[in-house]
Amino acid sequence: MATLWKESESDTADRFEPMPITDGLLQDKSQAGEVRIFPLRDANRPSHVLVAAHPLGVLVNGVRIVGGLKTLKHRDEITFGGQRFFYSSETTPVVGIYSHEASGKGTGRRPRCPICRAEILDGESIVRCPGCTRMYHQCASNDENATQEAGDKPC
């Protein structure tokens, strides 16, 4: 799911706060008026389009949007009403338990983890990349000095 990162007004270590794009509405009652973000299918890639009721007060990457409509790209900066946002099209990786039968591969080859090159077996915890859909073993620890439990992969 795409995310808008809103610049925080506080001086904390977390300078930006995530705002999942679910209802599509950003609102500021000052000069910018109503700004909406809608999902858009662009060449089989999820994307979003920004629609502004009063486009003169809305900037994308420092440029005013023409006609109140702008297709957003990953890492676009959006400013309006004195607030600053960054658009991210990245989605969260999917974590789950692998099942060879449920994957639809039947008796075919099992996938291999690109990190450790070992086969991914039934019942193992996996992470699926949202971009390329490859599966990786989910590791309990990234610390090389930590002892690994039975079944943990070194990736």
C-alpha positions as CSV (number, residue, x, y, z in Angstrom):
1,M,0.0,0.0,0.0
2,A,1.3,3.4,-0.9
3,T,2.0,5.9,1.9
4,L,2.2,9.6,2.4
5,W,4.9,10.7,4.8
6,K,3.9,13.9,6.6
7,E,6.5,16.2,8.0
8,S,6.1,16.4,11.7
9,E,5.9,19.8,13.4
10,S,7.8,18.6,16.5
11,D,11.6,18.4,16.7
12,T,11.7,14.6,17.5
13,A,13.9,12.0,15.9
14,D,11.0,10.9,13.7
15,R,10.8,13.8,11.4
16,F,8.1,12.2,9.2
17,E,4.9,10.4,10.2
18,P,3.4,7.8,7.9
19,M,-0.2,8.4,6.6
20,P,-1.5,5.3,4.7
21,I,-3.6,6.4,1.7
22,T,-6.9,4.8,2.4
23,D,-9.7,7.3,2.1
24,G,-8.0,9.5,-0.4
25,L,-8.6,12.8,1.3
26,L,-6.1,15.4,2.5
27,Q,-7.7,18.6,3.7
28,D,-6.4,22.0,4.7
29,K,-8.9,24.8,5.3
30,S,-6.5,27.6,4.3
31,Q,-5.8,28.6,0.6
32,A,-5.3,25.1,-0.8
33,G,-8.8,23.8,-0.1
34,E,-9.4,20.1,-0.7
35,V,-6.7,17.8,-2.0
36,R,-7.6,14.2,-2.9
37,I,-5.4,11.2,-3.8
38,F,-6.9,8.4,-5.8
39,P,-5.5,5.0,-6.9
40,L,-4.6,4.7,-10.6
41,R,-3.5,1.7,-12.7
42,D,-0.5,2.7,-14.7
43,A,1.0,-0.1,-16.9
44,N,0.0,-2.8,-14.3
45,R,1.8,-0.8,-11.6
46,P,-0.1,0.7,-8.7
47,S,0.1,4.4,-8.8
48,H,-1.9,7.4,-7.5
49,V,-3.2,10.7,-8.9
50,L,-3.5,13.9,-7.0
51,V,-6.6,16.1,-7.6
52,A,-6.7,19.6,-6.1
53,A,-9.8,21.8,-6.0
54,H,-7.6,24.9,-6.0
55,P,-4.3,24.0,-7.7
56,L,-2.6,27.3,-7.2
57,G,-1.8,26.5,-3.6
58,V,-0.5,23.0,-4.3
59,L,3.1,22.2,-5.4
60,V,4.5,18.8,-6.5
61,N,8.3,18.8,-6.5
62,G,8.3,22.6,-6.2
63,V,6.1,23.1,-9.3
64,R,2.5,24.2,-9.4
65,I,0.2,21.5,-10.8
66,V,-1.6,22.4,-14.0
67,G,-5.4,21.9,-14.2
68,G,-5.5,20.5,-10.7
69,L,-4.4,17.0,-11.7
70,K,-1.0,15.3,-11.3
71,T,0.1,11.6,-11.5
72,L,2.3,10.9,-8.5
73,K,5.7,9.1,-8.8
74,H,7.7,7.5,-6.0
75,R,9.4,10.1,-3.9
76,D,7.4,13.1,-5.1
77,E,7.3,16.0,-2.6
78,I,3.8,17.5,-2.1
79,T,3.4,20.9,-0.4
80,F,0.2,22.7,0.4
81,G,-1.3,24.8,3.2
82,G,2.1,25.1,4.9
83,Q,2.5,21.3,5.1
84,R,5.0,19.0,3.4
85,F,4.5,15.4,2.4
86,F,6.4,12.8,0.5
87,Y,4.7,10.1,-1.6
88,S,6.0,6.6,-1.5
89,S,4.7,3.9,-3.8
90,E,6.6,1.2,-1.9
91,T,4.4,-1.5,-0.2
92,T,5.1,-3.5,2.9
93,P,6.7,-7.0,2.4
94,V,4.3,-9.9,3.0
95,V,5.3,-12.2,5.9
96,G,3.8,-15.7,6.0
97,I,4.3,-19.5,6.3
98,Y,5.3,-21.3,3.0
99,S,3.1,-24.1,1.7
100,H,4.3,-25.8,-1.5
101,E,0.8,-27.1,-2.3
102,A,-0.9,-23.7,-1.7
103,S,1.6,-22.0,-3.9
104,G,0.2,-23.8,-6.9
105,K,3.5,-25.4,-7.9
106,G,2.3,-28.9,-7.0
107,T,5.1,-31.3,-7.5
108,G,7.3,-28.8,-9.3
109,R,10.6,-27.3,-8.1
110,R,10.6,-25.6,-4.7
111,P,11.7,-22.0,-4.6
112,R,15.2,-21.2,-3.3
113,C,16.1,-18.3,-1.0
114,P,18.2,-15.8,-3.0
115,I,20.3,-15.1,0.1
116,C,21.3,-18.5,1.4
117,R,20.4,-20.5,-1.8
118,A,18.6,-23.2,0.3
119,E,15.2,-24.6,-0.7
120,I,12.2,-23.0,1.1
121,L,10.4,-25.9,2.8
122,D,6.8,-26.3,4.0
123,G,6.1,-24.6,7.3
124,E,9.1,-22.2,7.1
125,S,8.5,-18.4,7.7
126,I,9.0,-16.4,4.6
127,V,9.1,-12.8,3.4
128,R,7.7,-12.1,0.0
129,C,9.0,-9.0,-1.8
130,P,6.1,-6.8,-2.9
131,G,8.0,-5.6,-6.0
132,C,9.4,-8.8,-7.5
133,T,7.3,-11.4,-5.5
134,R,10.5,-13.4,-4.7
135,M,10.4,-15.3,-1.4
136,Y,13.2,-15.1,1.2
137,H,13.6,-17.0,4.5
138,Q,12.6,-14.9,7.4
139,C,15.5,-14.8,9.9
140,A,15.1,-14.7,13.6
141,S,18.3,-12.7,14.1
142,N,20.7,-10.7,11.9
143,D,23.4,-10.8,14.6
144,E,26.2,-13.1,13.4
145,N,27.3,-13.8,17.0
146,A,23.8,-15.0,18.0
147,T,23.2,-18.7,18.2
148,Q,20.6,-19.9,15.7
149,E,17.7,-22.0,16.8
150,A,17.0,-25.2,14.9
151,G,15.5,-24.5,11.5
152,D,16.8,-20.9,11.2
153,K,18.5,-20.1,8.0
154,P,21.8,-18.1,7.9
155,C,20.4,-15.5,5.5
